[in-house]
Amino acid sequence: MERDSQLELYGLVADRLKEAHTRVRMLPVTEDERMALSRKLLVITAATKHDLAGAARRLERFMAELDERRFPDAGSP
């Protein structure tokens, strides 16, 4: 049963990551801002291998930042 919920969470996170990448590509931002956002997504993606639940929380915060149009400075990782 736990394995099923883990697989379900992987599926949800994968779908959400795909959505996040699409949204970042479509944003009217500078290339530096887009690269900074993409780096954040890559870090979240890598985190799914070690801490799926934590990565899911980070992804939700990232998506909320996109919704609120709060983007990182181009110079920050």
C-alpha positions as CSV (number, residue, x, y, z in Angstrom):
1,M,0.0,0.0,0.0
2,E,2.8,2.4,0.9
3,R,4.5,1.6,-2.4
4,D,1.4,2.6,-4.3
5,S,1.2,6.0,-2.6
6,Q,4.9,6.5,-3.3
7,L,4.3,5.8,-7.0
8,E,1.3,8.1,-7.0
9,L,3.4,10.9,-5.5
10,Y,6.2,10.3,-8.1
11,G,3.5,10.6,-10.8
12,L,2.1,13.8,-9.3
13,V,5.6,15.4,-8.9
14,A,6.6,14.4,-12.5
15,D,3.4,16.0,-13.9
16,R,4.0,19.1,-11.8
17,L,7.6,19.4,-12.9
18,K,6.6,19.1,-16.5
19,E,4.0,21.9,-15.9
20,A,6.6,24.1,-14.1
21,H,9.1,23.7,-17.0
22,T,6.5,24.7,-19.5
23,R,5.5,27.7,-17.5
24,V,9.1,28.8,-17.1
25,R,9.6,28.5,-20.9
26,M,6.6,30.7,-21.5
27,L,7.4,33.5,-19.0
28,P,8.1,37.0,-20.4
29,V,11.4,37.3,-18.5
30,T,15.1,37.9,-19.5
31,E,17.2,34.9,-20.4
32,D,19.2,35.3,-17.2
33,E,16.0,35.1,-15.2
34,R,14.8,32.0,-17.2
35,M,18.1,30.3,-16.5
36,A,17.9,31.0,-12.8
37,L,14.4,29.6,-12.7
38,S,15.5,26.5,-14.7
39,R,18.4,25.9,-12.3
40,K,15.9,25.9,-9.4
41,L,13.8,23.3,-11.2
42,L,16.9,21.2,-11.9
43,V,17.7,21.3,-8.1
44,I,14.2,20.2,-7.3
45,T,14.3,17.5,-9.9
46,A,17.5,16.1,-8.5
47,A,16.0,16.2,-4.9
48,T,13.3,13.8,-6.0
49,K,15.8,11.0,-6.0
50,H,16.6,11.4,-2.3
51,D,13.6,13.1,-0.7
52,L,10.5,12.9,-2.8
53,A,8.2,14.5,-0.2
54,G,10.6,17.3,0.4
55,A,11.0,17.9,-3.3
56,A,7.2,18.0,-3.7
57,R,7.0,20.7,-1.0
58,R,9.8,22.7,-2.7
59,L,8.1,22.4,-6.0
60,E,4.8,23.7,-4.6
61,R,6.6,26.7,-3.1
62,F,8.3,27.3,-6.5
63,M,4.9,27.1,-8.3
64,A,3.4,29.6,-5.8
65,E,6.3,31.9,-6.5
66,L,5.5,31.7,-10.2
67,D,1.8,32.4,-9.5
68,E,2.8,35.4,-7.4
69,R,5.3,36.5,-10.1
70,R,8.2,36.4,-7.6
71,F,11.3,35.5,-9.5
72,P,14.9,35.1,-8.3
73,D,17.5,37.7,-9.2
74,A,19.4,36.7,-12.3
75,G,22.6,36.6,-10.2
76,S,21.4,34.3,-7.5
77,P,21.3,30.5,-7.8
